[in-house]
Amino acid sequence: MTYARAMTKPVDIAPATGRLGVLTPGMGAVASTFIAGVLATRAGHAVPVGSLSQLAHIRLGKREENRNPLIREFVPLADLGDLVFGGWDPISPNALEAARTAGVLEERDLGPISAELEGIVAMDAVFDQRWVKRLEGTRVKTTTDKWAQAEALIADIENFRIANDCDRLVMVWCGSTEAYQEASAVHMTIESFEAGLRANDDNIAPSQIYAYAAIMSGVPFANGAPNLSVDLPCMRELAAREGVPIAGKDFKTGQTWLKTLLAPGLKARMLGLRGWYSTNILGNRDGEVLDDPDNFKTKEVSKLGVIDSVLQPEVYPDLYGNVDHVVRINYYPPRGDNKEGWDNIDIFGWMGYPMQIKVNFLCRDSILAAPIVLDLALFMDLANRAGQSGVQEWLSFYFKAPQAATPVPAEHDLFIQQTKLKNTLREWMGEDAVTHSEAG
Ligand SMILES: NC(=O)c1ccc[n+]([C@@H]2O[C@H](COP(=O)([O-])OP(=O)(O)OC[C@H]3O[C@@H](n4cnc5c(N)ncnc54)[C@H](O)[C@@H]3O)[C@@H](O)[C@H]2O)c1
């Protein structure tokens, strides 16, 4: 298929030839559901529901031109048939065990792909229980020296690349949420971080060692948890120096995704907000990890930023200057991965009269997260082949706390994020941005 009327100069994108290795630090509920879904899709047993890269179309040119190809036919993405999977985990031995423990997918779906899943064996993790108190890791690297851990991960990446005959690799963090941390002196420059690795600095968390190893190996890194990982000055500097795309953080799946649908709607109508109370019950391993206050704090910070950023209280003090925003997560084992979220939203209208909105979302966490892992893997690989490096802000669509490429904070509004994603693809392919104005 050809697409005429190129208005801007397209970006040079290397073709997606050969195999793409997708590495996930963390082979738990999300990673195993993602891998199983790709295998099932490949075998013709499933449709990749929730994935823009597989199902979404993209309008090109003016409406009357009627050009609306699938995204995957418009941009040169890796084919699902060319993906190979690997990862690290301190508990799960392989993707099949991980999927069975997570209990997200039923045996009737796992059965036909069980041999393939079992063959995806987790490598020993760089793990330190101080960062995830609720987990007992047994499949961990023996060295506790951080520099040696980084070297071991770099060797794992290279060995995986050779063993699986990969043309390219991407890494998507699907590991646990680590204890809350703020950036410190060791995170400021490449030099200070490398000195910290050599000195076994306590402020360096395991996820940062994976990020360092990925970038040093030329492997794009997307961060699905709220951990700092690549949201650090040293990692931005390293990504720029090595020419590697990075993105984060924290997959935008359930409650926060709904928030970024609803809050822009209130603002579009200039309706006021007085309070937003969100609570969840969740019974999977992620819920267990988040039951520790230090780990929950990391998640809470990631979830709380959304409303302020969308509603701009500094611009609209009368409407959004006095909002109580509370987020709770309660670990409740009977629910497993099937999280239930409640939102009570206190809004006000004309002459200040109050109203309420109640949302009760019975979701499946990993079912929502899996297509995000797929899209991030494919789009990060595309960015890499397009010669992009540093923070990929156009992928903000997928994150609760999107990292910004510039000092201006990233956009949280889902619809603006979607426009940004699609316009970036249009521009890279030499098509006009779609502005939805009368003229276009
Ligand atoms: N499912 C969602 O909707 C969703 C949304 C946003 C973010 N997340 C985040 O994605 C991550 C994965 O979620 P999940 O439901 O799969 O959790 P999970 O607990 O099932 O899986 C996480 C896995 O990471 C492993 N792990 C912990 N520390 C590790 C390390 N240092 N190296 C390698 N592996 C390590 C754990 O053993 C576990 O198997 C979590 O951080 C979660 O907060 C999930």
The ligand as a MOL file (V3000), in Angstrom:
LIG
                    3D

  0  0  0     0  0            999 V3000
M  V30 BEGIN CTAB
M  V30 COUNTS 44 48 0 0 0
M  V30 BEGIN ATOM
M  V30 1 N -1.5510 -4.6570 36.2180 0
M  V30 2 C -1.7250 -3.3720 36.1470 0
M  V30 3 O -2.7930 -2.9220 35.8390 0
M  V30 4 C -0.5900 -2.4600 36.4600 0
M  V30 5 C -0.7800 -1.1030 36.2310 0
M  V30 6 C 0.2660 -0.2180 36.4750 0
M  V30 7 C 1.4580 -0.6890 36.9350 0
M  V30 8 N 1.6090 -2.0000 37.1920 0 CHG=1
M  V30 9 C 2.8920 -2.4230 37.7200 0
M  V30 10 O 3.4280 -3.4430 36.9370 0
M  V30 11 C 4.2500 -4.2460 37.7600 0
M  V30 12 C 3.8810 -5.6990 37.5500 0
M  V30 13 O 2.5730 -5.9530 38.0070 0
M  V30 14 P 2.0780 -7.4600 38.2130 0
M  V30 15 O 0.6330 -7.4040 38.5080 0
M  V30 16 O 2.5870 -8.3100 37.1200 0 CHG=-1
M  V30 17 O 2.8350 -7.8490 39.5590 0
M  V30 18 P 3.4090 -9.2750 39.9800 0
M  V30 19 O 3.7270 -9.1550 41.4280 0
M  V30 20 O 2.5340 -10.3780 39.5240 0
M  V30 21 O 4.7470 -9.3840 39.1130 0
M  V30 22 C 5.9000 -8.6700 39.4130 0
M  V30 23 C 7.0530 -9.6490 39.3720 0
M  V30 24 O 8.2490 -8.9000 39.5520 0
M  V30 25 C 9.1340 -9.7340 40.2390 0
M  V30 26 N 10.2220 -8.9080 40.7690 0
M  V30 27 C 10.2920 -8.2010 41.9040 0
M  V30 28 N 11.5010 -7.5940 42.0110 0
M  V30 29 C 12.2010 -7.9430 40.8970 0
M  V30 30 C 13.5110 -7.6520 40.4440 0
M  V30 31 N 14.3300 -6.8900 41.1500 0
M  V30 32 N 13.9080 -8.1660 39.2550 0
M  V30 33 C 13.0810 -8.9500 38.5210 0
M  V30 34 N 11.8240 -9.2660 38.9160 0
M  V30 35 C 11.3990 -8.7630 40.0890 0
M  V30 36 C 8.2610 -10.4250 41.2780 0
M  V30 37 O 8.8550 -11.6210 41.7450 0
M  V30 38 C 6.9920 -10.6790 40.4950 0
M  V30 39 O 6.9420 -11.9740 39.9320 0
M  V30 40 C 4.0490 -3.7640 39.1950 0
M  V30 41 O 5.0860 -2.8760 39.5460 0
M  V30 42 C 2.7600 -3.0140 39.1020 0
M  V30 43 O 2.6490 -2.0040 40.0900 0
M  V30 44 C 0.6200 -2.9060 36.9490 0
M  V30 END ATOM
M  V30 BEGIN BOND
M  V30 1 1 1 2
M  V30 2 2 2 3
M  V30 3 1 2 4
M  V30 4 1 4 5
M  V30 5 2 4 44
M  V30 6 2 5 6
M  V30 7 1 6 7
M  V30 8 2 7 8
M  V30 9 1 8 9
M  V30 10 1 8 44
M  V30 11 1 9 10
M  V30 12 1 9 42
M  V30 13 1 10 11
M  V30 14 1 11 12
M  V30 15 1 11 40
M  V30 16 1 12 13
M  V30 17 1 13 14
M  V30 18 2 14 15
M  V30 19 1 14 16
M  V30 20 1 14 17
M  V30 21 1 17 18
M  V30 22 2 18 19
M  V30 23 1 18 20
M  V30 24 1 18 21
M  V30 25 1 21 22
M  V30 26 1 22 23
M  V30 27 1 23 24
M  V30 28 1 23 38
M  V30 29 1 24 25
M  V30 30 1 25 26
M  V30 31 1 25 36
M  V30 32 1 26 27
M  V30 33 1 26 35
M  V30 34 2 27 28
M  V30 35 1 28 29
M  V30 36 1 29 30
M  V30 37 2 29 35
M  V30 38 1 30 31
M  V30 39 2 30 32
M  V30 40 1 32 33
M  V30 41 2 33 34
M  V30 42 1 34 35
M  V30 43 1 36 37
M  V30 44 1 36 38
M  V30 45 1 38 39
M  V30 46 1 40 41
M  V30 47 1 40 42
M  V30 48 1 42 43
M  V30 END BOND
M  V30 END CTAB
M  END
